Amino acid sequence: MRMNPDFQRRLQEADRLLRQRQPQAAETICAALLKEAPGHREASLITSRAHQMRNDWDGMLAHVDRVLKAEPGDMAAQLMRVEALSALGEIVEARAQLETAKRQARQNAGLLGRIAEMETQLGDHAAARETLAKARVLAPDDPAILYNFASAEIAVGEMDAAETLLDQLIETAPGDYDACYNRATVRKQTIDDNHIDDLLTRLSKVSGNVAGEIQLCYALAKELEDIGEYDRSFAYLSRGAGARRRQMAYRVEDDISTMEDIAAVFDKDYFAGSGEGTNGEGAIFILGLPRSGTTLVDRILSSHPEVNSVGEVNDLALAITRLCAGAKSKEELVRRSAAIDPNALSAAYRNSTTQRLPESPYIIDKTPLNFLYIGLIAETMPAARIINLVRDPMDVGYAMYKTLFRMGYPFSYDLEDIGRYICAKDRLMAHWEAVLPGKIINVHYQQLVTRQEEESRKLVSALGLEWHPDCLAFHQNKSPSATASAAQVRQPIYSSSVGKWKAYKHQLAPLVKVLNA
């Protein structure tokens, strides 16, 4: 249907508002447009995205479904439907929708690439790898497909294949600096085999490309550290982290305040009426700071034949957000979450995780920041096991600082922010220990890597499981891993990262100062 210029102008304005993250204003315009032209595709999809921005996944799904009712083959709407279903915890239906889209897109490399990205978001890394292999046949030199194929190879542990793909990508698309960083991380570089000179040349020509500068600096920091040039390594790391931090409007005070609100709301009185129950039976939460050893413990336990892992997922956070619909701030979300029906939260969480791994008696969720929700876990899933990783604050602080995270962890690009966040997390954990005595299993990273079998046996026993020798061969675990530790967990356990920060005592002085204070 051909629309008049005024209609098109208002549609463009709604799209602009949405891109500026003003979903309510965009939705208001689209509501008027849909009265004039019921079922209009673009207005419906903008409205759907507006609902998504407000965490209203049911509303998002409803508007997408209206588009698909009129045009079942609309690929954009199909993929948006997958996003909505995933956020609602309907993993089986989301996968089915992706299969439908995949059949439709079988000769379109670009669409297959997008479908593979969504399979990755669902944690289906092997499926994504298969989809990308098909896409690569159709477009062997497409940079996006090469990049995502390399990421899939990393997730399934094929590091040599990933490095080959990244080499091809960098040759095909010299400006893909993210590929340079990924290549630096797939193995330990050596004096005789590294990319340092090439990275320095690229960095000298990257003027004006801030994202590229950041990625190249992190790649240089990683490769220089690998060959023992610590001062040069930290110089590039500091440059890259500083550039990344300047791009953000983040305030660590906001996260600290949220943790304080959580402790205030989930106090002793909140747990006064709590009792034992079977909700959460078989659920294992591994949590802590990023880079604290959560992936290592996940791999050790998921090597046990009775245990599987869904990896890092947002299932719990999304379920909480859905059940606190309408919260307009983090403070309000915390208050509302304390009034959640325990059975509703445990059912919503269980629904999504069992759809990911329906046949496993024990399921691990190793999302680090679930430490924020320990109170809700204990109240709504009293039978769940909670494992908290404890690592030397200087080691974990430096490990976070030197990692270029794709998403999340905005506190990790400034040493003072890191120190303040670590302290706030420790205060919250002390609160959980006080109000939930004996509930949390603390695993100390240094003890685990220096006394592997002893600590692994204690951990398996604490979960009520019989010991199995496969737990010591975790590096042979074939299940995918898409975390920042994906390369490390394919190796036998090592302790070389313990005390690594001491090579940078002078440079890490701001972190030391905050922690000492």
Summary of the structure (lengths in Angstrom):
residues: 517
radius of gyration: 23.8
end to end distance: 65.9
largest distance: 73.5
contacts: 1709
relative contact order: 0.08
helix: 64%
strand: 4%
